[in-house]
Amino acid sequence: MARFENINYWWCFAAIPFSIALFVFLLQWKKETAKRIGDERLVNFIARNYSPSRFLLKFIMAMVALAAIVFGAMNFQMAGKAENISRRGVDVMMVLDVSRSMLAEDVKPSRLEKAKQLLALLVNKLEDDRVGLVLFAGRAYMQMPLTTDHSAAKMYIQKASPNAVPTQGTVIAEALEMANRAFNSKEQKYKSIILLSDGEDHDPDAAKTAKILAKNGVMINTVGIGSPEGSPIVDPATGQLKKDAEGQTVISKLNEPELKNLAGLTNGVYIRLDDVDDALASLSQQLDSIEKKSLADTEYINYKSYFQWFLATALLLLFIEFILPERKTTIA
C-alpha cells in the first residue's frame, strides 16, 4: 500500500507548467532578438559556440528536479509489515453544521471554531473507534467515510468551513441520513452520530429521521453551540453584519429544543457547548456506555518514507545542471 503523507503539497506542481510557459517565451524572445540584429551570418558567428540542445537539456533537468522536490515534500511512503490487530470500539460519525450562522461569535472564537476544537480533542479520545465526518448547511456532504486514520480526520475537521457547502440552510435530516449510510446496515448497535449545530433553522424531517435511525440502533448525541439570546452574524464576504429583507440585523439563536428532542428520540444525550473539557468528558462517558464490538483490522503500522531519494535526485540534477555549460564542447 502506497501513499503520500503530505498530499496537500500537490498544488506546487503548478510551478512546472508556469516555468514551461516562461521557457517558451524566452525561446521566442531570443528568436525575435536575433531577427532584430539583422545579419543572420553575424548572429550565427556570434552564437557559434552556443548549444540549443544543451540549453533545453538544462531546462529539462531543472524541471525534473523541481518535480522531485515536490514529491519529496509530499513524502512518498510504502506500507511496512501488516499486522492483524484486534480492537474493541464503536463507529462514530461526526456531523458538523458549517452554515454561516456558525460564524456567530456569542461563543468565542466562534461557534464553528469551538465545535472544531471539541471534535479534534474527541478524535484523540476515540483511539479504538472508527470515525467519519459529514458537513452540512443547505446540503450535506460526506467529507470522510469511517476510518481508523485519526490524523486524516483531524485534518478534515480543521479545514471545515462554510465554503465547503455553498448552499446555505440547515438540512439536519439529510445530514443524519448521509451519516447513517456510512454504518453497517446489518448491525443494530455499536453506532453513534454526534451532531454539532446551533439548530437555528427548524428541519421538520429531522425528528422522523431520528426515529428511523433509532430503530436501526443508532444513538444520536447532540451538541448545541451558541446562546439562546443569540448573536449577529458577520458576512465574511463584506465584513458587515447580516441583515434581513427589511434591513434589520439578523440575530442567530441556539435552538436547544430541537437538538434535545433528536437526542431523546435515540437514547442519546444533549450537551450545550460552554466548556470544551466538560463537553468532552460527557461525550466520552456517553460513548463508553455503548457496547463495544471486537474488530479484527489489518492495519499497516509502519510506513517507510522515501522522500530522501527524491531530494537526493533533485540535488544531483541541480548540481549537474549547474556545471553543465551551454557552450559546445570543443576538443583542442
C-alpha atoms as a printed R data frame, in Angstrom:
    type eleno elety resid chain resno       x      y       z
1   ATOM     1    CA   MET     A     1   0.000  0.000   0.000
2   ATOM     2    CA   ALA     A     2   1.493  3.326  -1.081
3   ATOM     3    CA   ARG     A     3   0.540  6.843  -0.081
4   ATOM     4    CA   PHE     A     4   1.773 10.425   0.129
5   ATOM     5    CA   GLU     A     5   1.976 11.662   3.714
6   ATOM     6    CA   ASN     A     6   1.601 15.338   2.754
7   ATOM     7    CA   ILE     A     7  -0.744 15.172  -0.225
8   ATOM     8    CA   ASN     A     8  -1.686 18.851   0.235
9   ATOM     9    CA   TYR     A     9   1.534 19.934  -1.467
10  ATOM    10    CA   TRP     A    10   0.281 18.712  -4.861
11  ATOM    11    CA   TRP     A    11  -0.534 22.288  -5.886
12  ATOM    12    CA   CYS     A    12   3.212 23.020  -6.067
13  ATOM    13    CA   PHE     A    13   3.273 21.129  -9.370
14  ATOM    14    CA   ALA     A    14   1.611 24.234 -10.845
15  ATOM    15    CA   ALA     A    15   5.099 25.777 -10.929
16  ATOM    16    CA   ILE     A    16   6.091 23.349 -13.708
17  ATOM    17    CA   PRO     A    17   3.641 24.465 -16.454
18  ATOM    18    CA   PHE     A    18   4.303 28.072 -15.397
19  ATOM    19    CA   SER     A    19   8.056 27.520 -15.872
20  ATOM    20    CA   ILE     A    20   7.480 25.836 -19.227
21  ATOM    21    CA   ALA     A    21   5.471 28.841 -20.394
22  ATOM    22    CA   LEU     A    22   8.308 31.156 -19.347
23  ATOM    23    CA   PHE     A    23  10.807 28.928 -21.148
24  ATOM    24    CA   VAL     A    24   8.802 29.041 -24.392
25  ATOM    25    CA   PHE     A    25   8.539 32.812 -24.045
26  ATOM    26    CA   LEU     A    26  12.315 33.047 -23.568
27  ATOM    27    CA   LEU     A    27  12.973 30.998 -26.717
28  ATOM    28    CA   GLN     A    28  10.615 33.211 -28.699
29  ATOM    29    CA   TRP     A    29  12.295 36.316 -27.301
30  ATOM    30    CA   LYS     A    30  15.709 35.017 -28.377
31  ATOM    31    CA   LYS     A    31  14.464 34.421 -31.904
32  ATOM    32    CA   GLU     A    32  12.966 37.910 -32.121
33  ATOM    33    CA   THR     A    33  16.177 39.444 -30.765
34  ATOM    34    CA   ALA     A    34  18.250 37.576 -33.363
35  ATOM    35    CA   LYS     A    35  15.973 38.848 -36.154
36  ATOM    36    CA   ARG     A    36  16.356 42.439 -34.970
37  ATOM    37    CA   ILE     A    37  20.130 42.176 -35.253
38  ATOM    38    CA   GLY     A    38  19.531 41.658 -38.981
39  ATOM    39    CA   ASP     A    39  22.591 39.883 -40.311
40  ATOM    40    CA   GLU     A    40  21.951 36.133 -39.978
41  ATOM    41    CA   ARG     A    41  25.596 35.267 -40.691
42  ATOM    42    CA   LEU     A    42  26.744 37.639 -37.971
43  ATOM    43    CA   VAL     A    43  24.288 36.156 -35.484
44  ATOM    44    CA   ASN     A    44  25.414 32.612 -36.304
45  ATOM    45    CA   PHE     A    45  29.049 33.649 -35.904
46  ATOM    46    CA   ILE     A    46  28.456 35.273 -32.521
47  ATOM    47    CA   ALA     A    47  26.462 32.273 -31.278
48  ATOM    48    CA   ARG     A    48  28.639 29.644 -32.938
49  ATOM    49    CA   ASN     A    49  29.546 28.027 -29.592
50  ATOM    50    CA   TYR     A    50  26.002 28.182 -28.177
51  ATOM    51    CA   SER     A    51  24.223 24.801 -27.944
52  ATOM    52    CA   PRO     A    52  20.399 24.971 -28.059
53  ATOM    53    CA   SER     A    53  20.188 21.281 -27.206
54  ATOM    54    CA   ARG     A    54  22.194 21.791 -24.012
55  ATOM    55    CA   PHE     A    55  20.058 24.778 -23.102
56  ATOM    56    CA   LEU     A    56  16.971 22.577 -23.470
57  ATOM    57    CA   LEU     A    57  18.633 19.734 -21.544
58  ATOM    58    CA   LYS     A    58  19.471 22.055 -18.630
59  ATOM    59    CA   PHE     A    59  15.871 23.240 -18.511
60  ATOM    60    CA   ILE     A    60  14.503 19.669 -18.551
61  ATOM    61    CA   MET     A    61  16.860 18.711 -15.718
62  ATOM    62    CA   ALA     A    62  15.686 21.694 -13.687
63  ATOM    63    CA   MET     A    63  12.026 20.766 -14.208
64  ATOM    64    CA   VAL     A    64  12.638 17.128 -13.229
65  ATOM    65    CA   ALA     A    65  14.491 18.367 -10.140
66  ATOM    66    CA   LEU     A    66  11.544 20.605  -9.264
67  ATOM    67    CA   ALA     A    67   9.116 17.692  -9.618
68  ATOM    68    CA   ALA     A    68  11.398 15.557  -7.422
69  ATOM    69    CA   ILE     A    69  11.437 18.277  -4.751
70  ATOM    70    CA   VAL     A    70   7.627 18.399  -4.709
71  ATOM    71    CA   PHE     A    71   7.438 14.602  -4.485
72  ATOM    72    CA   GLY     A    72   9.941 14.754  -1.634
73  ATOM    73    CA   ALA     A    73   7.837 17.338   0.194
74  ATOM    74    CA   MET     A    74   4.760 15.142  -0.266
75  ATOM    75    CA   ASN     A    75   6.800 12.265   1.219
76  ATOM    76    CA   PHE     A    76   6.029  9.131  -0.755
77  ATOM    77    CA   GLN     A    77   5.593  6.174   1.632
78  ATOM    78    CA   MET     A    78   5.211  2.426   1.337
79  ATOM    79    CA   ALA     A    79   3.469  0.324   3.947
80  ATOM    80    CA   GLY     A    80   5.639 -1.846   6.112
81  ATOM    81    CA   LYS     A    81   4.703 -5.117   7.724
82  ATOM    82    CA   ALA     A    82   0.955 -5.669   8.053
83  ATOM    83    CA   GLU     A    83  -0.354 -6.917  11.376
84  ATOM    84    CA   ASN     A    84  -3.768 -8.231  12.324
85  ATOM    85    CA   ILE     A    85  -4.855 -6.238  15.332
86  ATOM    86    CA   SER     A    86  -7.874 -6.957  17.449
87  ATOM    87    CA   ARG     A    87  -9.558 -3.919  18.902
88  ATOM    88    CA   ARG     A    88 -12.804 -3.046  20.597
89  ATOM    89    CA   GLY     A    89 -14.653  0.057  19.546
90  ATOM    90    CA   VAL     A    90 -17.695  1.725  18.038
91  ATOM    91    CA   ASP     A    91 -18.348  3.566  14.796
92  ATOM    92    CA   VAL     A    92 -18.762  7.313  15.312
93  ATOM    93    CA   MET     A    93 -19.987  9.656  12.589
94  ATOM    94    CA   MET     A    94 -19.399 13.334  13.360
95  ATOM    95    CA   VAL     A    95 -21.993 15.601  11.734
96  ATOM    96    CA   LEU     A    96 -20.892 19.230  11.758
97  ATOM    97    CA   ASP     A    97 -23.028 22.255  10.877
98  ATOM    98    CA   VAL     A    98 -20.986 24.683   8.734
99  ATOM    99    CA   SER     A    99 -23.769 27.138   7.876
100 ATOM   100    CA   ARG     A   100 -22.928 30.831   8.157
101 ATOM   101    CA   SER     A   101 -24.833 31.095  11.433
102 ATOM   102    CA   MET     A   102 -21.988 29.017  12.913
103 ATOM   103    CA   LEU     A   103 -19.731 32.046  12.382
104 ATOM   104    CA   ALA     A   104 -21.586 33.901  15.153
105 ATOM   105    CA   GLU     A   105 -19.274 34.910  17.985
106 ATOM   106    CA   ASP     A   106 -21.536 34.516  21.014
107 ATOM   107    CA   VAL     A   107 -19.200 31.571  21.666
108 ATOM   108    CA   LYS     A   108 -15.532 32.534  21.336
109 ATOM   109    CA   PRO     A   109 -13.716 32.492  18.994
110 ATOM   110    CA   SER     A   110 -16.836 31.442  17.030
111 ATOM   111    CA   ARG     A   111 -19.424 28.675  17.169
112 ATOM   112    CA   LEU     A   112 -17.703 26.782  14.360
113 ATOM   113    CA   GLU     A   113 -14.180 27.081  15.749
114 ATOM   114    CA   LYS     A   114 -15.372 25.956  19.190
115 ATOM   115    CA   ALA     A   115 -17.055 22.916  17.623
116 ATOM   116    CA   LYS     A   116 -13.877 22.063  15.706
117 ATOM   117    CA   GLN     A   117 -11.853 22.278  18.923
118 ATOM   118    CA   LEU     A   118 -14.192 19.797  20.591
119 ATOM   119    CA   LEU     A   119 -14.106 17.350  17.662
120 ATOM   120    CA   ALA     A   120 -10.314 17.404  17.417
121 ATOM   121    CA   LEU     A   121  -9.999 16.548  21.108
122 ATOM   122    CA   LEU     A   122 -12.713 13.902  20.820
123 ATOM   123    CA   VAL     A   123 -10.883 12.158  17.970
124 ATOM   124    CA   ASN     A   124  -7.844 11.853  20.249
125 ATOM   125    CA   LYS     A   125 -10.047 10.072  22.786
126 ATOM   126    CA   LEU     A   126 -11.512  7.598  20.277
127 ATOM   127    CA   GLU     A   127  -8.363  5.512  19.916
128 ATOM   128    CA   ASP     A   128 -10.153  2.219  19.229
129 ATOM   129    CA   ASP     A   129 -13.046  3.640  17.236
130 ATOM   130    CA   ARG     A   130 -13.644  4.347  13.587
131 ATOM   131    CA   VAL     A   131 -14.652  7.927  12.874
132 ATOM   132    CA   GLY     A   132 -16.182  9.715   9.893
133 ATOM   133    CA   LEU     A   133 -17.243 13.260   9.080
134 ATOM   134    CA   VAL     A   134 -20.290 14.808   7.378
135 ATOM   135    CA   LEU     A   135 -20.512 18.557   6.784
136 ATOM   136    CA   PHE     A   136 -23.849 20.207   6.156
137 ATOM   137    CA   ALA     A   137 -25.600 23.517   5.643
138 ATOM   138    CA   GLY     A   138 -28.167 23.750   2.839
139 ATOM   139    CA   ARG     A   139 -26.910 20.354   1.648
140 ATOM   140    CA   ALA     A   140 -24.983 17.536   3.284
141 ATOM   141    CA   TYR     A   141 -21.602 16.276   2.086
142 ATOM   142    CA   MET     A   142 -19.706 13.151   3.089
143 ATOM   143    CA   GLN     A   143 -16.341 14.659   3.926
144 ATOM   144    CA   MET     A   144 -14.730 11.460   5.205
145 ATOM   145    CA   PRO     A   145 -16.119  7.903   5.477
146 ATOM   146    CA   LEU     A   146 -15.498  5.747   8.538
147 ATOM   147    CA   THR     A   147 -11.788  5.201   9.065
148 ATOM   148    CA   THR     A   148  -9.196  4.484  11.741
149 ATOM   149    CA   ASP     A   149  -6.936  7.181  10.256
150 ATOM   150    CA   HIS     A   150  -7.429  9.726  13.009
151 ATOM   151    CA   SER     A   151  -4.758 12.061  11.608
152 ATOM   152    CA   ALA     A   152  -6.775 12.438   8.426
153 ATOM   153    CA   ALA     A   153  -9.922 13.003  10.481
154 ATOM   154    CA   LYS     A   154  -8.324 15.901  12.353
155 ATOM   155    CA   MET     A   155  -7.110 17.401   9.079
156 ATOM   156    CA   TYR     A   156 -10.636 17.367   7.623
157 ATOM   157    CA   ILE     A   157 -12.055 18.839  10.823
158 ATOM   158    CA   GLN     A   158  -9.534 21.665  10.779
159 ATOM   159    CA   LYS     A   159 -10.428 22.580   7.181
160 ATOM   160    CA   ALA     A   160 -14.202 22.605   7.732
161 ATOM   161    CA   SER     A   161 -15.762 25.961   6.829
162 ATOM   162    CA   PRO     A   162 -18.920 27.414   5.227
163 ATOM   163    CA   ASN     A   163 -17.039 27.402   1.907
164 ATOM   164    CA   ALA     A   164 -17.238 23.598   1.871
165 ATOM   165    CA   VAL     A   165 -21.026 23.766   1.401
166 ATOM   166    CA   PRO     A   166 -22.038 26.578  -0.970
167 ATOM   167    CA   THR     A   167 -25.800 26.133  -0.372
168 ATOM   168    CA   GLN     A   168 -26.933 27.754   2.851
169 ATOM   169    CA   GLY     A   169 -29.567 26.417   5.237
170 ATOM   170    CA   THR     A   170 -29.727 23.673   7.870
171 ATOM   171    CA   VAL     A   171 -30.719 20.257   6.475
172 ATOM   172    CA   ILE     A   172 -30.247 18.176   9.601
173 ATOM   173    CA   ALA     A   173 -32.365 15.270   8.291
174 ATOM   174    CA   GLU     A   174 -30.286 14.916   5.121
175 ATOM   175    CA   ALA     A   175 -27.062 15.044   7.149
176 ATOM   176    CA   LEU     A   176 -28.295 12.331   9.536
177 ATOM   177    CA   GLU     A   177 -29.329 10.098   6.635
178 ATOM   178    CA   MET     A   178 -25.931 10.500   4.980
179 ATOM   179    CA   ALA     A   179 -24.141  9.662   8.222
180 ATOM   180    CA   ASN     A   180 -26.333  6.598   8.696
181 ATOM   181    CA   ARG     A   181 -25.390  5.285   5.237
182 ATOM   182    CA   ALA     A   182 -21.774  5.075   6.415
183 ATOM   183    CA   PHE     A   183 -22.673  2.448   9.045
184 ATOM   184    CA   ASN     A   184 -23.007 -1.294   8.569
185 ATOM   185    CA   SER     A   185 -26.734 -1.729   7.951
186 ATOM   186    CA   LYS     A   186 -26.616 -5.331   9.209
187 ATOM   187    CA   GLU     A   187 -25.648 -4.250  12.721
188 ATOM   188    CA   GLN     A   188 -28.158 -2.938  15.226
189 ATOM   189    CA   LYS     A   189 -25.666 -1.452  17.665
190 ATOM   190    CA   TYR     A   190 -22.097 -0.101  18.016
191 ATOM   191    CA   LYS     A   191 -23.137  3.048  16.109
192 ATOM   192    CA   SER     A   192 -23.311  6.674  17.188
193 ATOM   193    CA   ILE     A   193 -23.805 10.034  15.483
194 ATOM   194    CA   ILE     A   194 -22.510 13.203  17.118
195 ATOM   195    CA   LEU     A   195 -24.397 16.197  15.760
196 ATOM   196    CA   LEU     A   196 -22.894 19.628  16.380
197 ATOM   197    CA   SER     A   197 -25.121 22.554  15.424
198 ATOM   198    CA   ASP     A   198 -26.844 25.695  16.590
199 ATOM   199    CA   GLY     A   199 -30.065 24.130  15.246
200 ATOM   200    CA   GLU     A   200 -31.131 27.560  14.060
201 ATOM   201    CA   ASP     A   201 -33.361 26.544  11.158
202 ATOM   202    CA   HIS     A   202 -36.098 24.096  12.091
203 ATOM   203    CA   ASP     A   203 -35.963 20.942   9.964
204 ATOM   204    CA   PRO     A   204 -39.391 19.210  10.130
205 ATOM   205    CA   ASP     A   205 -37.961 15.933   8.796
206 ATOM   206    CA   ALA     A   206 -35.193 15.672  11.391
207 ATOM   207    CA   ALA     A   207 -37.351 14.050  14.091
208 ATOM   208    CA   LYS     A   208 -38.773 11.465  11.645
209 ATOM   209    CA   THR     A   209 -35.260 10.596  10.504
210 ATOM   210    CA   ALA     A   210 -34.070 10.260  14.100
211 ATOM   211    CA   LYS     A   211 -36.845  7.760  14.881
212 ATOM   212    CA   ILE     A   212 -35.840  5.623  11.886
213 ATOM   213    CA   LEU     A   213 -32.197  5.709  12.923
214 ATOM   214    CA   ALA     A   214 -33.116  4.738  16.476
215 ATOM   215    CA   LYS     A   215 -34.788  1.574  15.144
216 ATOM   216    CA   ASN     A   216 -31.527  0.763  13.356
217 ATOM   217    CA   GLY     A   217 -29.567  1.012  16.598
218 ATOM   218    CA   VAL     A   218 -28.053  4.442  16.018
219 ATOM   219    CA   MET     A   219 -27.579  6.725  19.005
220 ATOM   220    CA   ILE     A   220 -27.609 10.448  18.221
221 ATOM   221    CA   ASN     A   221 -25.767 12.644  20.687
222 ATOM   222    CA   THR     A   222 -26.278 16.345  20.043
223 ATOM   223    CA   VAL     A   223 -24.069 19.291  20.943
224 ATOM   224    CA   GLY     A   224 -25.686 22.730  20.951
225 ATOM   225    CA   ILE     A   225 -23.401 25.660  20.141
226 ATOM   226    CA   GLY     A   226 -24.418 29.249  20.772
227 ATOM   227    CA   SER     A   227 -26.659 31.094  23.183
228 ATOM   228    CA   PRO     A   228 -30.449 31.363  23.426
229 ATOM   229    CA   GLU     A   229 -30.055 35.156  23.429
230 ATOM   230    CA   GLY     A   230 -28.314 34.924  20.072
231 ATOM   231    CA   SER     A   231 -25.718 36.938  18.244
232 ATOM   232    CA   PRO     A   232 -25.440 38.868  14.975
233 ATOM   233    CA   ILE     A   233 -23.596 37.243  12.081
234 ATOM   234    CA   VAL     A   234 -20.783 38.922  10.186
235 ATOM   235    CA   ASP     A   235 -20.948 38.293   6.445
236 ATOM   236    CA   PRO     A   236 -17.425 37.041   5.550
237 ATOM   237    CA   ALA     A   237 -17.759 38.434   2.022
238 ATOM   238    CA   THR     A   238 -18.445 42.025   3.086
239 ATOM   239    CA   GLY     A   239 -17.353 42.151   6.725
240 ATOM   240    CA   GLN     A   240 -20.735 43.692   7.548
241 ATOM   241    CA   LEU     A   241 -23.484 42.408   9.833
242 ATOM   242    CA   LYS     A   242 -26.002 40.228   8.025
243 ATOM   243    CA   LYS     A   243 -29.408 41.889   7.586
244 ATOM   244    CA   ASP     A   244 -32.817 40.625   6.560
245 ATOM   245    CA   ALA     A   245 -35.001 41.871   3.699
246 ATOM   246    CA   GLU     A   246 -36.306 44.714   5.904
247 ATOM   247    CA   GLY     A   247 -32.809 45.906   6.763
248 ATOM   248    CA   GLN     A   248 -32.883 44.573  10.321
249 ATOM   249    CA   THR     A   249 -29.791 42.912  11.779
250 ATOM   250    CA   VAL     A   250 -30.211 39.134  11.810
251 ATOM   251    CA   ILE     A   251 -29.798 37.558  15.251
252 ATOM   252    CA   SER     A   252 -28.872 33.867  15.222
253 ATOM   253    CA   LYS     A   253 -30.104 31.954  18.288
254 ATOM   254    CA   LEU     A   254 -29.384 28.487  19.618
255 ATOM   255    CA   ASN     A   255 -32.372 26.174  19.082
256 ATOM   256    CA   GLU     A   256 -31.983 23.857  22.069
257 ATOM   257    CA   PRO     A   257 -35.449 22.204  21.986
258 ATOM   258    CA   GLU     A   258 -34.880 20.610  18.570
259 ATOM   259    CA   LEU     A   259 -31.417 19.313  19.478
260 ATOM   260    CA   LYS     A   260 -32.678 17.928  22.796
261 ATOM   261    CA   ASN     A   261 -35.558 16.208  21.012
262 ATOM   262    CA   LEU     A   262 -33.267 14.493  18.492
263 ATOM   263    CA   ALA     A   263 -31.040 13.159  21.274
264 ATOM   264    CA   GLY     A   264 -34.013 11.985  23.361
265 ATOM   265    CA   LEU     A   265 -35.559 10.062  20.450
266 ATOM   266    CA   THR     A   266 -32.414  7.897  20.139
267 ATOM   267    CA   ASN     A   267 -31.390  7.460  23.797
268 ATOM   268    CA   GLY     A   268 -28.595  9.957  23.297
269 ATOM   269    CA   VAL     A   269 -27.603 12.992  25.332
270 ATOM   270    CA   TYR     A   270 -27.790 16.701  24.625
271 ATOM   271    CA   ILE     A   271 -24.823 18.826  25.656
272 ATOM   272    CA   ARG     A   272 -24.594 22.595  25.444
273 ATOM   273    CA   LEU     A   273 -21.051 23.534  24.475
274 ATOM   274    CA   ASP     A   274 -19.936 26.101  27.011
275 ATOM   275    CA   ASP     A   275 -16.747 24.473  28.251
276 ATOM   276    CA   VAL     A   276 -14.860 22.180  25.853
277 ATOM   277    CA   ASP     A   277 -13.404 19.978  28.601
278 ATOM   278    CA   ASP     A   278 -16.792 19.397  30.238
279 ATOM   279    CA   ALA     A   279 -18.419 18.596  26.898
280 ATOM   280    CA   LEU     A   280 -15.567 16.245  26.016
281 ATOM   281    CA   ALA     A   281 -15.944 14.377  29.306
282 ATOM   282    CA   SER     A   282 -19.708 13.999  28.837
283 ATOM   283    CA   LEU     A   283 -19.404 12.760  25.260
284 ATOM   284    CA   SER     A   284 -16.619 10.334  26.162
285 ATOM   285    CA   GLN     A   285 -18.689  8.906  29.016
286 ATOM   286    CA   GLN     A   286 -21.712  8.523  26.748
287 ATOM   287    CA   LEU     A   287 -19.737  6.739  24.012
288 ATOM   288    CA   ASP     A   288 -18.129  4.461  26.593
289 ATOM   289    CA   SER     A   289 -21.609  3.354  27.624
290 ATOM   290    CA   ILE     A   290 -22.194  1.888  24.151
291 ATOM   291    CA   GLU     A   291 -21.453 -1.804  23.910
292 ATOM   292    CA   LYS     A   292 -18.214 -2.198  22.002
293 ATOM   293    CA   LYS     A   293 -17.589 -4.850  19.388
294 ATOM   294    CA   SER     A   294 -14.398 -6.767  18.765
295 ATOM   295    CA   LEU     A   295 -12.885 -5.929  15.407
296 ATOM   296    CA   ALA     A   296 -10.013 -7.519  13.553
297 ATOM   297    CA   ASP     A   297  -8.491 -4.896  11.308
298 ATOM   298    CA   THR     A   298  -5.457 -5.257   9.125
299 ATOM   299    CA   GLU     A   299  -3.536 -2.101   9.860
300 ATOM   300    CA   TYR     A   300  -0.229 -1.041   8.346
301 ATOM   301    CA   ILE     A   301   1.675  0.102  11.383
302 ATOM   302    CA   ASN     A   302   4.976  1.224   9.920
303 ATOM   303    CA   TYR     A   303   5.239  3.310   6.781
304 ATOM   304    CA   LYS     A   304   8.668  3.639   5.212
305 ATOM   305    CA   SER     A   305   9.405  7.080   3.804
306 ATOM   306    CA   TYR     A   306  11.268  7.641   0.542
307 ATOM   307    CA   PHE     A   307  11.444 11.452   0.453
308 ATOM   308    CA   GLN     A   308  15.244 11.341   0.766
309 ATOM   309    CA   TRP     A   309  15.560  9.579  -2.594
310 ATOM   310    CA   PHE     A   310  13.581 12.281  -4.334
311 ATOM   311    CA   LEU     A   311  15.554 15.059  -2.667
312 ATOM   312    CA   ALA     A   312  18.863 13.358  -3.464
313 ATOM   313    CA   THR     A   313  17.796 13.036  -7.105
314 ATOM   314    CA   ALA     A   314  16.852 16.711  -7.176
315 ATOM   315    CA   LEU     A   315  20.189 17.799  -5.694
316 ATOM   316    CA   LEU     A   316  22.102 15.654  -8.166
317 ATOM   317    CA   LEU     A   317  20.189 17.026 -11.145
318 ATOM   318    CA   LEU     A   318  20.589 20.609  -9.967
319 ATOM   319    CA   PHE     A   319  24.322 20.088  -9.490
320 ATOM   320    CA   ILE     A   320  24.705 18.633 -12.994
321 ATOM   321    CA   GLU     A   321  22.569 21.429 -14.436
322 ATOM   322    CA   PHE     A   322  24.790 23.999 -12.691
323 ATOM   323    CA   ILE     A   323  28.103 22.659 -14.003
324 ATOM   324    CA   LEU     A   324  26.839 21.770 -17.478
325 ATOM   325    CA   PRO     A   325  27.791 24.635 -19.841
326 ATOM   326    CA   GLU     A   326  25.507 25.930 -22.556
327 ATOM   327    CA   ARG     A   327  28.509 26.227 -24.870
328 ATOM   328    CA   LYS     A   328  29.524 23.396 -27.145
329 ATOM   329    CA   THR     A   329  32.424 21.273 -26.028
330 ATOM   330    CA   THR     A   330  35.460 21.808 -28.209
331 ATOM   331    CA   ILE     A   331  38.375 19.441 -28.409
332 ATOM   332    CA   ALA     A   332  41.777 21.078 -28.953
